[in-house]
Amino acid sequence: MHDLMIHNASLPDGRTGIDIAVRGGRIADIGHQLGGKSVRTFDVDGWLVSPPFVDPHFHIDATLSRGRPRENLSGTLLEGITIWGELVPTLTHDDVKDRARRLCYWSAAKGCLAIRSHVDVSDPRLVAVEALLELRREISSWFDLQLVAFPQNGYYRQPGAIENLERALDMGVEVVGGIPHFERTMDDGTRSVRALCELAERRGLLVDMHCDETDDPMSRHIETLAYETTRLGLNGRVSGSHLTSMHSMDNYYVSKLLPLIREAELFAIANPLINITIQGRHDTYPKRRGLTRIREMLAEGIPVALGHDCVMDPWYALGSHDMLEVAKMAVHVGHMTGVDDMQAMYESVTTTAAAAMRLEGYGLEPGCHADLVVLQASNPIEAMRIQATRLQVLRRGEIIASSRPAESRLCIGGAEVSVDFTERNRPADADQS
């Protein structure tokens, strides 16, 4: 006896008319016309059923704090860092926890059930660390929150950061972070990469480093991160986030760099919404786009995931934590409009992001968790095109969020017309035109 049977699903890989059987919170079987009895059944009418969205790069301690203590009038990275520095001493346990919980509600409603969040350890009180660890325990039945110990003001640059970061790891933060390009010198940045990777190796932890989030083509800490990853045997456990200096590097150097990243089995995490607004600020014209070389990395065999990074905080005043918006922006800014390219961008906010976070039981195979999203779209490209309504969001086979189908009704010339912006409503002869 199955607990749930989902009928007539379309899957991201192109299969249609698929049934998904769920038992004990996991996918028991998946295929065409599955038999057997089930306690509950529902037919998704050919809509897309996907594993949940995953955000592998976010700052949940800062989220929903826009305007506190003031607005970022320039919209720049450095003013955002300054404002955040003014806000940190006023943070309270309840404030951090309440804002983060609200964001997780938004996220789940959008079909994203996992976030890797960098949490600032520059505050010696570690208020945000304590609050987010507590929240993580409270929401673990319906959400995966992975935390990165992040020295926002520099591992060596800020007094006490080394001790604060180790204390955060002792408290239960599971990923080691860094920001080498924000250290006082290139040498200090290089030293920080080495020290932080060695710390992760000793503790058996993952690494996710803000790396070269700058327009400076000589900011090359990703090269050091690749080297230290290989030297310490951390292959497959390390992510380099942002990597925006790569958009300014000359092609010859990049041709050397990309194989090093691939050999180290690094994950690259790009953040298209934020970096296209923050980078290139000192340019007149032509202006750089600010996004790392997604297409070239994918061609080299480097897994690329996409993060939202910020929602309504000192760095970014917009956002609702919709990972389809992230993927859609990458499609446009990264010149990723080929069919295979667009499919890859969908995977960058689902399967690739889950691999970067090492999420257990993620996917659409028997034995995987029955964490699923039903989207009002027939395929991933359509889902990105219209930022499809999430009709149902399931966690371990139970519906935790639902929305009514999107529909606009027009009355024109006495006739009623229904529009949902999907291809399903195309005229029958559209393919013949």
Buried (B, 14 or more C-beta within 10 A) or exposed (E): EBBBBBBBBBBBEEEEEBBBBBBEBBBBBBEEEBEEEBEEEBEBBBBBBBBBBBBBBBBBBBBBBBEBEEEBEEBBBEBBBBBBBEBBEEBEBEBBBBBBBEBBBBBBBBBBBBBBBBBBBBBEEBBBBBBBBEBBEBBEEBBBBBBBBBBBBBBBBBEBBBEBBBBBBEBEBBBBBBBBBBBEEBEBBBBBBBBBBBBBBEEEBBBBBBBBBBBEBEBBBBBBBBBBBBEBEBEBBBBBBBBBBBBBBEEEBBEEBBEBBBBBBBBBBBBBBBBBBBBBBEEEEEEBBBBBBBBBBBEBEBBBBBBBBBBBBBBBBEBBBBBBBBBBBBBBBBEBEEEEBBBBBBBBBBBBBBBBBBBEBBBBEEEBBBBBBBBBBBBBBBBBBBBBBBBBBBBBBBBBBEBEEBEEEEEEEEEEEEEBBBBEEEEEEEEEE
